[in-house]
Amino acid sequence: MVQTGVDGQDSYGSSINHKLDHMIGNREFGQLVQVGRTNYESGQMLHGIPFSADISWRLAIEGRIFVAADADQNDRVTGQTSFANTTPTFLLDNPANSNVIAIPFYYQLAQTGSVAGGDIAVETELVYPSAYASGGTSERVRHLRIGYIGSVTNKCRLFSGATATAGYGIAAGHVTLAADVSGAEGIINIYEWQAPSGTFLDANTSLNVFSSAGTTGPTFGWHFCWAEMPVDWLTN
């Protein structure tokens, strides 16, 4: 942080406005306003003052944080009965022409419906180039600034049951779950994956989630959450 004595000057008596993204010196509330380079104009006003926020707040304010879930309230997705790298249960695709960087936050899988035929393996992979090949159900995606009109449209797509190109990126999660849909105390039938800190998915990449159990595939209630940052934010 830049330390100041006289308004707008550092401890050496030099102006610090050239070191910041915005001019400083607002004392309307008796405080010297400082805005660091991690902050960005949100394009909105707070109590009549231009409001600046860090990048995570900007993503939220502009409706760039998204959640994907089933299109109908009671739909569910069923996984496979054995692992195959061409049949992910879910695939988050960032298309080659998206011009955004996807920032995955987490996904949640909750066992429901028919009990799987054995222990459930869940594998998570980050893949380049995107493994999406064809088909599947393009699931519903909504931004999390609920009710906000004029938000940007998601560029990434979340598929269930898609066909993927055979190949391997890098594993970013693995768990084995006991097959159980009971709501009894102590039963663990929810798996929540969180992305490793700093995970960015550039255009033409995908996040693949494989789930399988012998004889009867696992059935899940589920949702995914991620943000989309325009590539030009890194250069402008």
C-alpha positions in Angstrom: 0.0 0.0 0.0 1.2 3.5 -0.7 1.6 5.5 2.5 0.5 9.1 2.3 1.0 12.2 4.3 -0.1 15.3 2.5 -3.2 14.6 0.3 -2.1 12.9 -2.9 1.6 12.7 -2.0 3.8 9.9 -0.8 6.2 10.1 2.1 8.8 11.7 -0.2 6.4 14.5 -1.2 5.8 13.2 -4.7 2.4 12.8 -6.3 1.1 9.3 -6.2 -1.8 9.7 -8.7 0.3 8.3 -11.5 0.8 5.1 -9.5 -2.9 4.4 -9.2 -5.7 3.5 -11.6 -7.8 6.4 -10.4 -7.2 9.9 -9.0 -7.5 10.0 -5.2 -8.3 12.6 -2.6 -12.1 12.3 -2.0 -12.7 13.4 1.6 -16.5 13.6 1.5 -16.6 11.1 4.4 -13.4 12.3 6.0 -11.2 9.6 4.5 -8.7 9.7 1.8 -9.8 7.3 -0.9 -7.2 4.9 -2.4 -7.8 2.5 -5.2 -5.2 -0.2 -5.9 -4.4 -1.8 -9.3 -6.4 -4.9 -8.4 -9.6 -2.8 -8.6 -11.8 -2.0 -11.6 -14.6 0.4 -12.4 -17.9 -1.4 -12.1 -19.8 1.1 -14.2 -22.2 1.6 -11.2 -22.6 4.2 -8.5 -22.7 3.8 -4.8 -24.1 6.8 -2.9 -23.3 8.9 -5.9 -19.7 7.8 -6.1 -18.2 5.6 -8.8 -17.9 2.2 -7.3 -14.8 0.2 -7.8 -14.4 -3.5 -7.0 -11.9 -6.3 -7.2 -12.1 -8.7 -10.0 -14.3 -11.3 -8.2 -16.9 -8.6 -7.4 -16.8 -7.3 -10.9 -17.6 -10.8 -12.2 -20.5 -11.0 -9.9 -21.8 -7.5 -10.5 -21.8 -7.9 -14.2 -23.5 -11.3 -14.1 -20.5 -13.3 -15.2 -20.8 -16.1 -12.6 -22.9 -19.0 -13.8 -24.6 -22.1 -12.5 -25.6 -25.0 -14.6 -28.3 -27.6 -13.5 -31.0 -29.7 -15.0 -33.5 -27.9 -17.1 -36.4 -29.4 -15.2 -36.8 -29.3 -11.5 -36.8 -33.0 -10.9 -34.5 -34.3 -13.7 -31.5 -36.3 -12.8 -28.4 -37.5 -14.6 -27.2 -41.1 -14.5 -23.5 -42.1 -14.9 -21.9 -45.1 -16.5 -21.4 -48.7 -15.4 -17.7 -48.7 -16.2 -15.1 -46.0 -17.0 -14.5 -45.0 -20.6 -12.8 -41.7 -21.5 -15.2 -41.1 -24.4 -18.3 -41.1 -22.1 -18.0 -38.4 -19.4 -21.1 -38.0 -17.2 -20.6 -34.2 -17.4 -18.4 -32.0 -19.6 -17.9 -28.3 -19.3 -16.8 -27.0 -22.7 -15.1 -23.7 -23.3 -15.3 -23.4 -27.1 -12.4 -22.3 -29.2 -14.1 -19.1 -30.3 -15.5 -18.1 -26.9 -13.0 -15.2 -26.1 -13.4 -15.9 -22.4 -11.4 -17.7 -19.7 -13.6 -20.0 -17.6 -12.8 -20.1 -13.9 -14.3 -23.2 -12.4 -15.4 -22.9 -8.8 -17.0 -26.2 -7.8 -19.5 -28.8 -8.7 -21.8 -30.9 -6.4 -23.1 -34.4 -7.0 -25.8 -35.8 -4.7 -26.8 -39.4 -5.0 -30.5 -39.9 -5.5 -33.0 -42.2 -7.1 -31.9 -45.8 -7.7 -29.0 -47.0 -5.7 -25.8 -47.5 -7.7 -24.7 -51.1 -8.3 -21.5 -50.8 -6.3 -18.9 -48.2 -5.1 -19.0 -45.1 -7.2 -15.8 -43.8 -8.8 -15.8 -40.1 -9.7 -12.9 -38.7 -11.8 -12.3 -35.1 -12.7 -10.0 -34.0 -15.5 -8.9 -30.8 -17.1 -8.3 -31.2 -20.9 -6.8 -29.3 -23.8 -7.9 -29.3 -26.5 -11.5 -29.5 -25.5 -12.7 -33.1 -25.4 -16.2 -32.3 -26.5 -17.0 -34.2 -29.7 -20.7 -34.5 -30.2 -24.2 -35.1 -28.7 -25.3 -35.0 -25.2 -27.8 -32.7 -23.5 -26.8 -29.0 -23.3 -28.0 -28.3 -19.8 -29.6 -25.1 -18.5 -27.1 -22.3 -17.6 -28.1 -19.1 -15.7 -26.0 -16.3 -14.2 -26.1 -15.8 -10.5 -27.1 -12.2 -10.5 -30.7 -13.4 -10.3 -33.2 -11.0 -11.9 -30.6 -8.8 -13.5 -31.6 -7.8 -17.0 -28.9 -7.1 -19.5 -26.3 -9.6 -18.2 -23.9 -11.2 -20.6 -24.7 -14.6 -22.1 -22.6 -17.6 -21.1 -20.1 -18.7 -23.7 -19.3 -22.1 -22.0 -21.6 -25.0 -22.3 -22.3 -27.8 -19.8 -23.2 -31.1 -21.3 -24.4 -34.3 -19.7 -24.1 -37.6 -21.7 -21.9 -36.1 -24.4 -19.5 -38.1 -26.5 -15.9 -37.0 -25.9 -12.7 -37.4 -27.9 -10.5 -40.1 -26.4 -7.5 -38.7 -24.6 -6.2 -37.5 -21.3 -5.5 -34.1 -19.9 -4.6 -34.0 -16.2 -6.5 -35.4 -13.2 -7.8 -32.7 -10.8 -9.8 -34.9 -8.5 -10.7 -38.5 -7.6 -13.0 -40.0 -5.0 -14.7 -43.4 -4.4 -18.1 -43.1 -2.8 -20.2 -45.8 -1.2 -23.5 -46.3 -3.0 -26.2 -44.9 -0.7 -29.2 -42.6 -1.2 -30.3 -42.7 2.4 -30.8 -39.4 4.3 -29.9 -41.0 7.6 -27.5 -39.2 9.9 -23.8 -39.9 9.2 -24.4 -41.1 5.6 -22.1 -39.4 3.1 -23.8 -39.3 -0.3 -22.8 -35.9 -1.5 -19.5 -35.1 -3.3 -18.4 -31.5 -3.8 -15.4 -30.9 -5.9 -13.5 -27.5 -5.6 -11.2 -26.4 -8.3 -7.5 -26.1 -7.4 -6.7 -22.4 -6.7 -5.7 -20.6 -9.8 -7.4 -22.9 -12.3 -8.1 -21.1 -15.6 -9.6 -22.8 -18.6 -8.7 -20.9 -21.8 -10.7 -21.2 -25.0 -10.7 -24.8 -26.5 -10.5 -26.6 -23.2 -12.9 -28.7 -21.1 -13.5 -30.0 -17.6 -14.6 -33.6 -17.8 -16.3 -35.5 -15.0 -16.6 -39.3 -15.1 -18.8 -41.3 -12.8 -19.3 -45.0 -12.8 -20.4 -48.0 -10.7 -20.8 -51.6 -11.6 -24.1 -53.0 -13.0 -26.2 -49.9 -12.2 -24.7 -46.4 -12.9 -25.1 -43.8 -10.1 -27.8 -41.2 -10.4 -27.2 -37.6 -9.2 -28.9 -34.4 -8.4 -26.2 -31.9 -9.4 -25.0 -28.4 -10.2 -21.8 -26.7 -11.5 -20.6 -23.2 -10.9 -18.0 -21.2 -12.7 -17.1 -17.6 -13.9 -16.3 -16.4 -17.4 -13.7 -13.6 -17.7 -13.3 -11.8 -21.1 -9.8 -12.4 -22.4 -9.4 -8.7 -23.1 -9.5 -8.0 -19.4 -5.9 -9.3 -19.3 -4.7 -6.8 -21.9 -6.9 -3.7 -21.4 
